[in-house]
Amino acid sequence: MTPKPTRNRTYITVQDAALEVACSPGTIRRLIEAGRLPAVDIGTGTKARWRIHRDDLLKISRQREIAQAG
């Protein structure tokens, strides 16, 4: 039996990450490609399918908030 996905899952998609931090999926992908946001590539072949650990997303989100406030 496959567990039902919940909001509290550890890894999230690029689209879900973008919704959580109110930015575009492209911004999330750029952060991943620049090495600023760790992610796991679960894609096959040349197509990347990233999954982001929620804790890493929260860290980068806090850093953005601090940078904007400063």
Secondary structure per residue as TSV (DSSP state, phi and psi in degrees):
chain	resnum	aa	ss	phi	psi
A	1	M	-	360.0	129.3
A	2	T	-	-83.6	131.1
A	3	P	-	-66.6	144.7
A	4	K	-	-72.7	129.2
A	5	P	-	-62.6	140.4
A	6	T	-	-129.6	167.6
A	7	R	T	-65.5	-22.4
A	8	N	T	-91.8	12.1
A	9	R	-	-63.4	154.2
A	10	T	S	-73.0	-45.6
A	11	Y	E	-105.7	140.2
A	12	I	E	-129.0	161.9
A	13	T	E	-78.7	167.2
A	14	V	H	-59.1	-42.6
A	15	Q	H	-64.0	-43.8
A	16	D	H	-65.0	-39.4
A	17	A	H	-62.1	-43.7
A	18	A	H	-62.0	-41.0
A	19	L	H	-63.6	-39.8
A	20	E	H	-66.7	-33.7
A	21	V	H	-108.9	11.4
A	22	A	T	54.8	55.9
A	23	C	S	-142.2	-179.0
A	24	S	-	-86.1	156.1
A	25	P	H	-59.2	-32.1
A	26	G	H	-61.9	-38.5
A	27	T	H	-63.7	-43.0
A	28	I	H	-61.2	-45.2
A	29	R	H	-62.2	-40.7
A	30	R	H	-63.8	-40.2
A	31	L	H	-63.1	-38.8
A	32	I	H	-65.5	-49.7
A	33	E	H	-64.5	-29.8
A	34	A	T	-81.3	-6.6
A	35	G	T	81.6	11.6
A	36	R	S	-89.0	-17.8
A	37	L	S	-130.5	110.0
A	38	P	-	-63.5	143.2
A	39	A	-	-155.2	160.6
A	40	V	E	-109.9	128.6
A	41	D	E	-90.5	111.8
A	42	I	-	-104.3	11.9
A	43	G	-	-74.3	169.3
A	44	T	-	-120.8	148.1
A	45	G	T	65.9	-134.6
A	46	T	T	-92.7	-5.0
A	47	K	-	-93.3	116.0
A	48	A	-	-82.0	137.8
A	49	R	-	-130.2	97.7
A	50	W	E	-83.0	146.5
A	51	R	E	-128.4	134.1
A	52	I	E	-113.7	133.9
A	53	H	E	-72.5	130.5
A	54	R	H	-56.7	-39.1
A	55	D	H	-62.0	-39.4
A	56	D	H	-65.2	-38.4
A	57	L	H	-64.5	-42.2
A	58	L	H	-63.7	-37.2
A	59	K	H	-62.2	-48.6
A	60	I	H	-67.0	-33.6
A	61	S	H	-64.9	-43.3
A	62	R	H	-64.3	-39.4
A	63	Q	H	-62.2	-40.1
A	64	R	H	-63.9	-42.6
A	65	E	H	-62.8	-41.5
A	66	I	H	-66.7	-42.2
A	67	A	H	-63.7	-38.6
A	68	Q	H	-70.7	-32.9
A	69	A	H	-76.7	-26.9
A	70	G	-	-83.8	360.0
